[in-house]
Amino acid sequence: MKKSVKVKPNSKKQTIIEEEDGSLTVHLKSPPVDGKANKELIELLAKKFNVPKSSITIQMGLSGRNKLVNIED
């Protein structure tokens, strides 16, 4: 399943908000440095969708706020 994700790094809380269009807005505590935010994003999505971290890949937007994420069931 592909999900459009908007990432907000350096937030006070970790939250995942499902938007009306099916996309996700994810607030991350990590800064966008050395892939820390991407790593935290994968961990959060793995918990939310109850899949192993290896099932989640960031297909587009590795260095941007808007990402396309693939989640394998």
Secondary structure, DSSP 8 states (H G I E B T S, - for coil): -EEEEEEE-S-SS-EEEE-TTS-EEEE-SS-SSTTHHHHHHHHHHHHHHT--GGGEEEEE-TTSSEEEEEE--
